[in-house]
Amino acid sequence: MSKTKMKTHSGAKKRIKITGSGRLRRRKAFRGHILEKKSSVRTRRLGRETDIAPGIEKNIKRMLGL
């Protein structure tokens, strides 16, 4: 039986950052284009990072090999 290493999920690796305390951070969606119709308050809010939802944190950690 061959022992293979688990591969890191490339998409998750590029998009998710691990903080010093071990929390997972991500960027918010809907900030890429068509910004004229979105209010300044909304685009500012979308520009900030946020935490990964607790329900999927376990799956994401597996993707990252943590």
PQR file with spaces between the fields and no chain letter, atoms N, CA, C, O and H, PARSE charges and radii, in Angstrom:
ATOM       1  N    MET     1       0.837   -1.187    0.000 -0.4000 1.5000
ATOM       2  CA   MET     1       0.000    0.000    0.000 -0.0000 2.0000
ATOM       3  C    MET     1       0.886    1.258    0.000  0.5500 1.7000
ATOM       4  O    MET     1       1.768    1.406    0.846 -0.5500 1.4000
ATOM       5  N    SER     2       0.640    2.145   -0.948 -0.4000 1.5000
ATOM       6  CA   SER     2       1.475    3.347   -1.047 -0.0000 2.0000
ATOM       7  C    SER     2       0.942    4.441   -0.132  0.5500 1.7000
ATOM       8  O    SER     2      -0.267    4.610    0.029 -0.5500 1.4000
ATOM       9  H    SER     2      -0.076    2.024   -1.636  0.4000 1.0000
ATOM      10  N    LYS     3       1.855    5.164    0.451 -0.4000 1.5000
ATOM      11  CA   LYS     3       1.473    6.276    1.318 -0.0000 2.0000
ATOM      12  C    LYS     3       1.652    7.569    0.539  0.5500 1.7000
ATOM      13  O    LYS     3       2.770    7.955    0.197 -0.5500 1.4000
ATOM      14  H    LYS     3       2.837    5.027    0.320  0.4000 1.0000
ATOM      15  N    THR     4       0.535    8.232    0.262 -0.4000 1.5000
ATOM      16  CA   THR     4       0.601    9.486   -0.487 -0.0000 2.0000
ATOM      17  C    THR     4       0.263   10.652    0.421  0.5500 1.7000
ATOM      18  O    THR     4      -0.574   10.546    1.317 -0.5500 1.4000
ATOM      19  H    THR     4      -0.374    7.918    0.540  0.4000 1.0000
ATOM      20  N    LYS     5       0.923   11.750    0.171 -0.4000 1.5000
ATOM      21  CA   LYS     5       0.656   12.957    0.946 -0.0000 2.0000
ATOM      22  C    LYS     5      -0.655   13.572    0.458  0.5500 1.7000
ATOM      23  O    LYS     5      -1.059   13.391   -0.690 -0.5500 1.4000
ATOM      24  H    LYS     5       1.603   11.836   -0.557  0.4000 1.0000
ATOM      25  N    MET     6      -1.304   14.301    1.359 -0.4000 1.5000
ATOM      26  CA   MET     6      -2.519   14.993    0.985 -0.0000 2.0000
ATOM      27  C    MET     6      -2.138   16.303    0.285  0.5500 1.7000
ATOM      28  O    MET     6      -1.241   17.018    0.734 -0.5500 1.4000
ATOM      29  H    MET     6      -0.975   14.448    2.292  0.4000 1.0000
ATOM      30  N    LYS     7      -2.820   16.603   -0.803 -0.4000 1.5000
ATOM      31  CA   LYS     7      -2.516   17.824   -1.555 -0.0000 2.0000
ATOM      32  C    LYS     7      -3.286   19.005   -0.978  0.5500 1.7000
ATOM      33  O    LYS     7      -4.433   18.868   -0.554 -0.5500 1.4000
ATOM      34  H    LYS     7      -3.549   16.022   -1.168  0.4000 1.0000
ATOM      35  N    THR     8      -2.642   20.160   -0.968 -0.4000 1.5000
ATOM      36  CA   THR     8      -3.290   21.406   -0.568 -0.0000 2.0000
ATOM      37  C    THR     8      -4.186   21.856   -1.705  0.5500 1.7000
ATOM      38  O    THR     8      -3.820   21.734   -2.874 -0.5500 1.4000
ATOM      39  H    THR     8      -1.709   20.271   -1.312  0.4000 1.0000
ATOM      40  N    HIS     9      -5.356   22.377   -1.369 -0.4000 1.5000
ATOM      41  CA   HIS     9      -6.291   22.892   -2.370 -0.0000 2.0000
ATOM      42  C    HIS     9      -5.774   24.241   -2.864  0.5500 1.7000
ATOM      43  O    HIS     9      -5.726   25.205   -2.100 -0.5500 1.4000
ATOM      44  H    HIS     9      -5.653   22.476   -0.420  0.4000 1.0000
ATOM      45  N    SER    10      -5.388   24.311   -4.139 -0.4000 1.5000
ATOM      46  CA   SER    10      -4.737   25.516   -4.677 -0.0000 2.0000
ATOM      47  C    SER    10      -5.604   26.766   -4.566  0.5500 1.7000
ATOM      48  O    SER    10      -5.109   27.842   -4.232 -0.5500 1.4000
ATOM      49  H    SER    10      -5.427   23.528   -4.760  0.4000 1.0000
ATOM      50  N    GLY    11      -6.897   26.620   -4.845 -0.4000 1.5000
ATOM      51  CA   GLY    11      -7.800   27.768   -4.782 -0.0000 2.0000
ATOM      52  C    GLY    11      -7.919   28.315   -3.380  0.5500 1.7000
ATOM      53  O    GLY    11      -7.899   29.528   -3.174 -0.5500 1.4000
ATOM      54  H    GLY    11      -7.298   25.746   -5.117  0.4000 1.0000
ATOM      55  N    ALA    12      -8.044   27.415   -2.407 -0.4000 1.5000
ATOM      56  CA   ALA    12      -8.169   27.830   -1.011 -0.0000 2.0000
ATOM      57  C    ALA    12      -6.869   28.470   -0.526  0.5500 1.7000
ATOM      58  O    ALA    12      -6.883   29.458    0.208 -0.5500 1.4000
ATOM      59  H    ALA    12      -8.060   26.429   -2.574  0.4000 1.0000
ATOM      60  N    LYS    13      -5.756   27.893   -0.948 -0.4000 1.5000
ATOM      61  CA   LYS    13      -4.432   28.391   -0.559 -0.0000 2.0000
ATOM      62  C    LYS    13      -4.253   29.849   -0.973  0.5500 1.7000
ATOM      63  O    LYS    13      -3.676   30.644   -0.231 -0.5500 1.4000
ATOM      64  H    LYS    13      -5.745   27.090   -1.544  0.4000 1.0000
ATOM      65  N    LYS    14      -4.755   30.200   -2.171 -0.4000 1.5000
ATOM      66  CA   LYS    14      -4.591   31.551   -2.690 -0.0000 2.0000
ATOM      67  C    LYS    14      -5.540   32.552   -2.022  0.5500 1.7000
ATOM      68  O    LYS    14      -5.229   33.741   -1.953 -0.5500 1.4000
ATOM      69  H    LYS    14      -5.224   29.555   -2.773  0.4000 1.0000
ATOM      70  N    ARG    15      -6.685   32.087   -1.534 -0.4000 1.5000
ATOM      71  CA   ARG    15      -7.739   32.990   -1.069 -0.0000 2.0000
ATOM      72  C    ARG    15      -7.864   33.129    0.439  0.5500 1.7000
ATOM      73  O    ARG    15      -8.450   34.100    0.917 -0.5500 1.4000
ATOM      74  H    ARG    15      -6.937   31.122   -1.591  0.4000 1.0000
ATOM      75  N    ILE    16      -7.324   32.173    1.204 -0.4000 1.5000
ATOM      76  CA   ILE    16      -7.543   32.173    2.644 -0.0000 2.0000
ATOM      77  C    ILE    16      -6.232   32.342    3.388  0.5500 1.7000
ATOM      78  O    ILE    16      -5.232   31.698    3.073 -0.5500 1.4000
ATOM      79  H    ILE    16      -6.848   31.384    0.815  0.4000 1.0000
ATOM      80  N    LYS    17      -6.255   33.224    4.386 -0.4000 1.5000
ATOM      81  CA   LYS    17      -5.069   33.552    5.160 -0.0000 2.0000
ATOM      82  C    LYS    17      -5.275   33.080    6.590  0.5500 1.7000
ATOM      83  O    LYS    17      -6.378   33.179    7.128 -0.5500 1.4000
ATOM      84  H    LYS    17      -7.068   33.747    4.642  0.4000 1.0000
ATOM      85  N    ILE    18      -4.216   32.568    7.208 -0.4000 1.5000
ATOM      86  CA   ILE    18      -4.292   32.127    8.591 -0.0000 2.0000
ATOM      87  C    ILE    18      -3.644   33.195    9.458  0.5500 1.7000
ATOM      88  O    ILE    18      -2.516   33.613    9.197 -0.5500 1.4000
ATOM      89  H    ILE    18      -3.320   32.488    6.771  0.4000 1.0000
ATOM      90  N    THR    19      -4.359   33.637   10.494 -0.4000 1.5000
ATOM      91  CA   THR    19      -3.828   34.663   11.388 -0.0000 2.0000
ATOM      92  C    THR    19      -2.883   34.025   12.397  0.5500 1.7000
ATOM      93  O    THR    19      -2.779   32.801   12.474 -0.5500 1.4000
ATOM      94  H    THR    19      -5.275   33.297   10.706  0.4000 1.0000
ATOM      95  N    GLY    20      -2.205   34.850   13.157 -0.4000 1.5000
ATOM      96  CA   GLY    20      -1.278   34.357   14.166 -0.0000 2.0000
ATOM      97  C    GLY    20      -1.956   33.521   15.233  0.5500 1.7000
ATOM      98  O    GLY    20      -1.369   32.590   15.784 -0.5500 1.4000
ATOM      99  H    GLY    20      -2.290   35.844   13.094  0.4000 1.0000
ATOM     100  N    SER    21      -3.225   33.874   15.519 -0.4000 1.5000
ATOM     101  CA   SER    21      -3.965   33.137   16.550 -0.0000 2.0000
ATOM     102  C    SER    21      -4.655   31.904   15.981  0.5500 1.7000
ATOM     103  O    SER    21      -5.328   31.175   16.710 -0.5500 1.4000
ATOM     104  H    SER    21      -3.702   34.631   15.071  0.4000 1.0000
ATOM     105  N    GLY    22      -4.486   31.663   14.657 -0.4000 1.5000
ATOM     106  CA   GLY    22      -5.044   30.455   14.038 -0.0000 2.0000
ATOM     107  C    GLY    22      -6.409   30.631   13.401  0.5500 1.7000
ATOM     108  O    GLY    22      -6.997   29.663   12.917 -0.5500 1.4000
ATOM     109  H    GLY    22      -3.939   32.255   14.065  0.4000 1.0000
ATOM     110  N    ARG    23      -6.928   31.870   13.396 -0.4000 1.5000
ATOM     111  CA   ARG    23      -8.221   32.104   12.744 -0.0000 2.0000
ATOM     112  C    ARG    23      -8.029   32.146   11.237  0.5500 1.7000
ATOM     113  O    ARG    23      -6.934   32.431   10.754 -0.5500 1.4000
ATOM     114  H    ARG    23      -6.450   32.656   13.789  0.4000 1.0000
ATOM     115  N    LEU    24      -9.095   31.861   10.493 -0.4000 1.5000
ATOM     116  CA   LEU    24      -9.046   31.894    9.033 -0.0000 2.0000
ATOM     117  C    LEU    24      -9.740   33.156    8.551  0.5500 1.7000
ATOM     118  O    LEU    24     -10.857   33.459    8.971 -0.5500 1.4000
ATOM     119  H    LEU    24      -9.985   31.629   10.886  0.4000 1.0000
ATOM     120  N    ARG    25      -9.069   33.896    7.660 -0.4000 1.5000
ATOM     121  CA   ARG    25      -9.622   35.146    7.129 -0.0000 2.0000
ATOM     122  C    ARG    25      -9.795   35.025    5.628  0.5500 1.7000
ATOM     123  O    ARG    25      -9.020   34.341    4.958 -0.5500 1.4000
ATOM     124  H    ARG    25      -8.161   33.650    7.319  0.4000 1.0000
ATOM     125  N    ARG    26     -10.822   35.696    5.094 -0.4000 1.5000
ATOM     126  CA   ARG    26     -11.081   35.696    3.662 -0.0000 2.0000
ATOM     127  C    ARG    26     -11.528   37.080    3.222  0.5500 1.7000
ATOM     128  O    ARG    26     -11.917   37.913    4.040 -0.5500 1.4000
ATOM     129  H    ARG    26     -11.452   36.251    5.638  0.4000 1.0000
ATOM     130  N    ARG    27     -11.467   37.311    1.919 -0.4000 1.5000
ATOM     131  CA   ARG    27     -11.976   38.565    1.365 -0.0000 2.0000
ATOM     132  C    ARG    27     -13.448   38.403    1.035  0.5500 1.7000
ATOM     133  O    ARG    27     -13.912   37.287    0.803 -0.5500 1.4000
ATOM     134  H    ARG    27     -11.151   36.634    1.254  0.4000 1.0000
ATOM     135  N    LYS    28     -14.175   39.489    1.010 -0.4000 1.5000
ATOM     136  CA   LYS    28     -15.606   39.422    0.703 -0.0000 2.0000
ATOM     137  C    LYS    28     -15.823   39.463   -0.806  0.5500 1.7000
ATOM     138  O    LYS    28     -14.994   39.988   -1.551 -0.5500 1.4000
ATOM     139  H    LYS    28     -13.798   40.395    1.198  0.4000 1.0000
ATOM     140  N    ALA    29     -16.933   38.911   -1.239 -0.4000 1.5000
ATOM     141  CA   ALA    29     -17.285   38.862   -2.658 -0.0000 2.0000
ATOM     142  C    ALA    29     -17.945   40.176   -3.089  0.5500 1.7000
ATOM     143  O    ALA    29     -18.253   41.023   -2.250 -0.5500 1.4000
ATOM     144  H    ALA    29     -17.605   38.485   -0.635  0.4000 1.0000
ATOM     145  N    PHE    30     -18.159   40.341   -4.392 -0.4000 1.5000
ATOM     146  CA   PHE    30     -18.892   41.460   -5.005 -0.0000 2.0000
ATOM     147  C    PHE    30     -18.138   42.789   -4.968  0.5500 1.7000
ATOM     148  O    PHE    30     -18.770   43.845   -4.946 -0.5500 1.4000
ATOM     149  H    PHE    30     -17.909   39.654   -5.073  0.4000 1.0000
ATOM     150  N    ARG    31     -16.821   42.764   -4.959 -0.4000 1.5000
ATOM     151  CA   ARG    31     -16.045   43.997   -4.966 -0.0000 2.0000
ATOM     152  C    ARG    31     -15.240   44.114   -6.259  0.5500 1.7000
ATOM     153  O    ARG    31     -14.488   45.074   -6.422 -0.5500 1.4000
ATOM     154  H    ARG    31     -16.307   41.906   -4.977  0.4000 1.0000
ATOM     155  N    GLY    32     -15.378   43.170   -7.171 -0.4000 1.5000
ATOM     156  CA   GLY    32     -14.532   43.127   -8.357 -0.0000 2.0000
ATOM     157  C    GLY    32     -14.859   44.145   -9.430  0.5500 1.7000
ATOM     158  O    GLY    32     -13.958   44.768   -9.990 -0.5500 1.4000
ATOM     159  H    GLY    32     -15.989   42.389   -7.039  0.4000 1.0000
ATOM     160  N    HIS    33     -16.144   44.320   -9.725 -0.4000 1.5000
ATOM     161  CA   HIS    33     -16.544   45.210  -10.819 -0.0000 2.0000
ATOM     162  C    HIS    33     -17.989   45.645  -10.597  0.5500 1.7000
ATOM     163  O    HIS    33     -18.626   45.243   -9.624 -0.5500 1.4000
ATOM     164  H    HIS    33     -16.876   43.813   -9.270  0.4000 1.0000
ATOM     165  N    ILE    34     -18.510   46.492  -11.533 -0.4000 1.5000
ATOM     166  CA   ILE    34     -19.847   47.106  -11.430 -0.0000 2.0000
ATOM     167  C    ILE    34     -19.976   47.825  -10.081  0.5500 1.7000
ATOM     168  O    ILE    34     -20.911   47.584   -9.318 -0.5500 1.4000
ATOM     169  H    ILE    34     -17.992   46.818  -12.324  0.4000 1.0000
ATOM     170  N    LEU    35     -19.013   48.712   -9.807 -0.4000 1.5000
ATOM     171  CA   LEU    35     -18.989   49.385   -8.512 -0.0000 2.0000
ATOM     172  C    LEU    35     -19.782   50.695   -8.509  0.5500 1.7000
ATOM     173  O    LEU    35     -20.103   51.216   -7.440 -0.5500 1.4000
ATOM     174  H    LEU    35     -18.252   48.907  -10.427  0.4000 1.0000
ATOM     175  N    GLU    36     -20.100   51.231   -9.683 -0.4000 1.5000
ATOM     176  CA   GLU    36     -20.792   52.520   -9.756 -0.0000 2.0000
ATOM     177  C    GLU    36     -22.147   52.490   -9.078  0.5500 1.7000
ATOM     178  O    GLU    36     -22.537   53.450   -8.413 -0.5500 1.4000
ATOM     179  H    GLU    36     -19.839   50.808  -10.551  0.4000 1.0000
ATOM     180  N    LYS    37     -22.863   51.392   -9.244 -0.4000 1.5000
ATOM     181  CA   LYS    37     -24.220   51.314   -8.684 -0.0000 2.0000
ATOM     182  C    LYS    37     -24.224   50.935   -7.205  0.5500 1.7000
ATOM     183  O    LYS    37     -25.256   51.047   -6.544 -0.5500 1.4000
ATOM     184  H    LYS    37     -22.546   50.612   -9.784  0.4000 1.0000
ATOM     185  N    LYS    38     -23.094   50.493   -6.682 -0.4000 1.5000
ATOM     186  CA   LYS    38     -23.017   50.131   -5.266 -0.0000 2.0000
ATOM     187  C    LYS    38     -22.630   51.367   -4.468  0.5500 1.7000
ATOM     188  O    LYS    38     -21.789   52.156   -4.899 -0.5500 1.4000
ATOM     189  H    LYS    38     -22.255   50.402   -7.218  0.4000 1.0000
ATOM     190  N    SER    39     -23.244   51.530   -3.310 -0.4000 1.5000
ATOM     191  CA   SER    39     -22.988   52.719   -2.499 -0.0000 2.0000
ATOM     192  C    SER    39     -21.575   52.679   -1.926  0.5500 1.7000
ATOM     193  O    SER    39     -20.965   51.616   -1.816 -0.5500 1.4000
ATOM     194  H    SER    39     -23.928   50.889   -2.960  0.4000 1.0000
ATOM     195  N    SER    40     -21.068   53.855   -1.564 -0.4000 1.5000
ATOM     196  CA   SER    40     -19.721   53.954   -0.991 -0.0000 2.0000
ATOM     197  C    SER    40     -19.620   53.146    0.290  0.5500 1.7000
ATOM     198  O    SER    40     -18.603   52.503    0.547 -0.5500 1.4000
ATOM     199  H    SER    40     -21.564   54.718   -1.653  0.4000 1.0000
ATOM     200  N    VAL    41     -20.665   53.181    1.084 -0.4000 1.5000
ATOM     201  CA   VAL    41     -20.687   52.447    2.351 -0.0000 2.0000
ATOM     202  C    VAL    41     -20.562   50.951    2.071  0.5500 1.7000
ATOM     203  O    VAL    41     -19.826   50.234    2.749 -0.5500 1.4000
ATOM     204  H    VAL    41     -21.492   53.704    0.875  0.4000 1.0000
ATOM     205  N    ARG    42     -21.295   50.501    1.060 -0.4000 1.5000
ATOM     206  CA   ARG    42     -21.280   49.077    0.717 -0.0000 2.0000
ATOM     207  C    ARG    42     -19.918   48.641    0.184  0.5500 1.7000
ATOM     208  O    ARG    42     -19.417   47.585    0.571 -0.5500 1.4000
ATOM     209  H    ARG    42     -21.893   51.083    0.509  0.4000 1.0000
ATOM     210  N    THR    43     -19.313   49.432   -0.694 -0.4000 1.5000
ATOM     211  CA   THR    43     -18.014   49.041   -1.253 -0.0000 2.0000
ATOM     212  C    THR    43     -16.926   49.068   -0.179  0.5500 1.7000
ATOM     213  O    THR    43     -16.012   48.243   -0.203 -0.5500 1.4000
ATOM     214  H    THR    43     -19.720   50.290   -1.008  0.4000 1.0000
ATOM     215  N    ARG    44     -17.018   50.008    0.760 -0.4000 1.5000
ATOM     216  CA   ARG    44     -16.067   50.046    1.875 -0.0000 2.0000
ATOM     217  C    ARG    44     -16.200   48.795    2.730  0.5500 1.7000
ATOM     218  O    ARG    44     -15.205   48.188    3.125 -0.5500 1.4000
ATOM     219  H    ARG    44     -17.760   50.678    0.779  0.4000 1.0000
ATOM     220  N    ARG    45     -17.431   48.422    3.008 -0.4000 1.5000
ATOM     221  CA   ARG    45     -17.693   47.235    3.823 -0.0000 2.0000
ATOM     222  C    ARG    45     -17.196   45.970    3.133  0.5500 1.7000
ATOM     223  O    ARG    45     -16.647   45.076    3.777 -0.5500 1.4000
ATOM     224  H    ARG    45     -18.240   48.915    2.688  0.4000 1.0000
ATOM     225  N    LEU    46     -17.393   45.903    1.817 -0.4000 1.5000
ATOM     226  CA   LEU    46     -16.958   44.729    1.056 -0.0000 2.0000
ATOM     227  C    LEU    46     -15.444   44.659    0.918  0.5500 1.7000
ATOM     228  O    LEU    46     -14.893   43.592    0.644 -0.5500 1.4000
ATOM     229  H    LEU    46     -17.838   46.629    1.294  0.4000 1.0000
ATOM     230  N    GLY    47     -14.764   45.796    1.107 -0.4000 1.5000
ATOM     231  CA   GLY    47     -13.318   45.821    0.982 -0.0000 2.0000
ATOM     232  C    GLY    47     -12.596   45.189    2.152  0.5500 1.7000
ATOM     233  O    GLY    47     -11.436   44.796    2.032 -0.5500 1.4000
ATOM     234  H    GLY    47     -15.211   46.662    1.329  0.4000 1.0000
ATOM     235  N    ARG    48     -13.276   45.087    3.288 -0.4000 1.5000
ATOM     236  CA   ARG    48     -12.648   44.539    4.489 -0.0000 2.0000
ATOM     237  C    ARG    48     -12.614   43.023    4.466  0.5500 1.7000
ATOM     238  O    ARG    48     -13.424   42.376    3.802 -0.5500 1.4000
ATOM     239  H    ARG    48     -14.219   45.406    3.386  0.4000 1.0000
ATOM     240  N    GLU    49     -11.668   42.470    5.200 -0.4000 1.5000
ATOM     241  CA   GLU    49     -11.609   41.011    5.354 -0.0000 2.0000
ATOM     242  C    GLU    49     -12.585   40.580    6.428  0.5500 1.7000
ATOM     243  O    GLU    49     -12.991   41.380    7.271 -0.5500 1.4000
ATOM     244  H    GLU    49     -11.010   42.995    5.740  0.4000 1.0000
ATOM     245  N    THR    50     -12.961   39.303    6.393 -0.4000 1.5000
ATOM     246  CA   THR    50     -13.870   38.758    7.390 -0.0000 2.0000
ATOM     247  C    THR    50     -13.438   37.348    7.744  0.5500 1.7000
ATOM     248  O    THR    50     -12.611   36.747    7.058 -0.5500 1.4000
ATOM     249  H    THR    50     -12.630   38.653    5.708  0.4000 1.0000
ATOM     250  N    ASP    51     -14.008   36.823    8.829 -0.4000 1.5000
ATOM     251  CA   ASP    51     -13.670   35.458    9.242 -0.0000 2.0000
ATOM     252  C    ASP    51     -14.446   34.442    8.410  0.5500 1.7000
ATOM     253  O    ASP    51     -15.511   34.744    7.871 -0.5500 1.4000
ATOM     254  H    ASP    51     -14.680   37.311    9.386  0.4000 1.0000
ATOM     255  N    ILE    52     -13.901   33.248    8.318 -0.4000 1.5000
ATOM     256  CA   ILE    52     -14.589   32.134    7.672 -0.0000 2.0000
ATOM     257  C    ILE    52     -15.727   31.698    8.597  0.5500 1.7000
ATOM     258  O    ILE    52     -15.565   31.701    9.818 -0.5500 1.4000
ATOM     259  H    ILE    52     -13.036   33.003    8.756  0.4000 1.0000
ATOM     260  N    ALA    53     -16.870   31.327    8.028 -0.4000 1.5000
ATOM     261  CA   ALA    53     -18.018   30.868    8.813 -0.0000 2.0000
ATOM     262  C    ALA    53     -17.640   29.627    9.621  0.5500 1.7000
ATOM     263  O    ALA    53     -16.964   28.735    9.110 -0.5500 1.4000
ATOM     264  H    ALA    53     -17.001   31.325    7.037  0.4000 1.0000
ATOM     265  N    PRO    54     -18.077   29.567   10.886 -0.5600 1.5000
ATOM     266  CA   PRO    54     -17.701   28.435   11.743  0.2800 2.0000
ATOM     267  C    PRO    54     -18.126   27.074   11.191  0.5500 1.7000
ATOM     268  O    PRO    54     -17.455   26.070   11.430 -0.5500 1.4000
ATOM     269  N    GLY    55     -19.231   27.039   10.459 -0.4000 1.5000
ATOM     270  CA   GLY    55     -19.745   25.777    9.933 -0.0000 2.0000
ATOM     271  C    GLY    55     -18.849   25.121    8.904  0.5500 1.7000
ATOM     272  O    GLY    55     -18.872   23.898    8.759 -0.5500 1.4000
ATOM     273  H    GLY    55     -19.776   27.854   10.265  0.4000 1.0000
ATOM     274  N    ILE    56     -18.058   25.908    8.182 -0.4000 1.5000
ATOM     275  CA   ILE    56     -17.201   25.335    7.128 -0.0000 2.0000
ATOM     276  C    ILE    56     -15.718   25.396    7.468  0.5500 1.7000
ATOM     277  O    ILE    56     -14.867   25.030    6.657 -0.5500 1.4000
ATOM     278  H    ILE    56     -18.040   26.901    8.299  0.4000 1.0000
ATOM     279  N    GLU    57     -15.420   25.863    8.676 -0.4000 1.5000
ATOM     280  CA   GLU    57     -14.018   26.030    9.071 -0.0000 2.0000
ATOM     281  C    GLU    57     -13.246   24.710    9.027  0.5500 1.7000
ATOM     282  O    GLU    57     -12.092   24.670    8.599 -0.5500 1.4000
ATOM     283  H    GLU    57     -16.111   26.160    9.335  0.4000 1.0000
ATOM     284  N    LYS    58     -13.892   23.640    9.471 -0.4000 1.5000
ATOM     285  CA   LYS    58     -13.250   22.323    9.492 -0.0000 2.0000
ATOM     286  C    LYS    58     -12.889   21.879    8.066  0.5500 1.7000
ATOM     287  O    LYS    58     -11.796   21.365    7.830 -0.5500 1.4000
ATOM     288  H    LYS    58     -14.829   23.673    9.818  0.4000 1.0000
ATOM     289  N    ASN    59     -13.813   22.082    7.124 -0.4000 1.5000
ATOM     290  CA   ASN    59     -13.575   21.706    5.717 -0.0000 2.0000
ATOM     291  C    ASN    59     -12.424   22.508    5.125  0.5500 1.7000
ATOM     292  O    ASN    59     -11.582   21.961    4.414 -0.5500 1.4000
ATOM     293  H    ASN    59     -14.701   22.500    7.316  0.4000 1.0000
ATOM     294  N    ILE    60     -12.389   23.803    5.417 -0.4000 1.5000
ATOM     295  CA   ILE    60     -11.360   24.681    4.884 -0.0000 2.0000
ATOM     296  C    ILE    60      -9.997   24.288    5.430  0.5500 1.7000
ATOM     297  O    ILE    60      -9.006   24.274    4.700 -0.5500 1.4000
ATOM     298  H    ILE    60     -13.074   24.248    5.994  0.4000 1.0000
ATOM     299  N    LYS    61      -9.953   23.966    6.734 -0.4000 1.5000
ATOM     300  CA   LYS    61      -8.683   23.556    7.339 -0.0000 2.0000
ATOM     301  C    LYS    61      -8.155   22.292    6.677  0.5500 1.7000
ATOM     302  O    LYS    61      -6.949   22.145    6.483 -0.5500 1.4000
ATOM     303  H    LYS    61     -10.758   23.978    7.327  0.4000 1.0000
ATOM     304  N    ARG    62      -9.050   21.389    6.333 -0.4000 1.5000
ATOM     305  CA   ARG    62      -8.639   20.161    5.643 -0.0000 2.0000
ATOM     306  C    ARG    62      -8.079   20.509    4.254  0.5500 1.7000
ATOM     307  O    ARG    62      -7.084   19.928    3.820 -0.5500 1.4000
ATOM     308  H    ARG    62     -10.030   21.509    6.491  0.4000 1.0000
ATOM     309  N    MET    63      -8.716   21.448    3.572 -0.4000 1.5000
ATOM     310  CA   MET    63      -8.243   21.885    2.254 -0.0000 2.0000
ATOM     311  C    MET    63      -6.825   22.450    2.325  0.5500 1.7000
ATOM     312  O    MET    63      -6.011   22.254    1.422 -0.5500 1.4000
ATOM     313  H    MET    63      -9.524   21.920    3.925  0.4000 1.0000
ATOM     314  N    LEU    64      -6.550   23.164    3.436 -0.4000 1.5000
ATOM     315  CA   LEU    64      -5.253   23.801    3.598 -0.0000 2.0000
ATOM     316  C    LEU    64      -4.210   22.874    4.217  0.5500 1.7000
ATOM     317  O    LEU    64      -3.035   23.224    4.316 -0.5500 1.4000
ATOM     318  H    LEU    64      -7.211   23.323    4.169  0.4000 1.0000
ATOM     319  N    GLY    65      -4.643   21.718    4.621 -0.4000 1.5000
ATOM     320  CA   GLY    65      -3.715   20.755    5.213 -0.0000 2.0000
ATOM     321  C    GLY    65      -3.337   21.102    6.647  0.5500 1.7000
ATOM     322  O    GLY    65      -2.231   20.799    7.095 -0.5500 1.4000
ATOM     323  H    GLY    65      -5.598   21.433    4.540  0.4000 1.0000
ATOM     324  N    LEU    66      -4.262   21.740    7.366 -0.4000 1.5000
ATOM     325  CA   LEU    66      -3.996   22.126    8.767 -0.0000 2.0000
ATOM     326  C    LEU    66      -4.522   21.076    9.729  0.5500 1.7000
ATOM     327  O    LEU    66      -4.389   21.229   10.943 -0.5500 1.4000
ATOM     328  H    LEU    66      -5.161   21.986    7.002  0.4000 1.0000
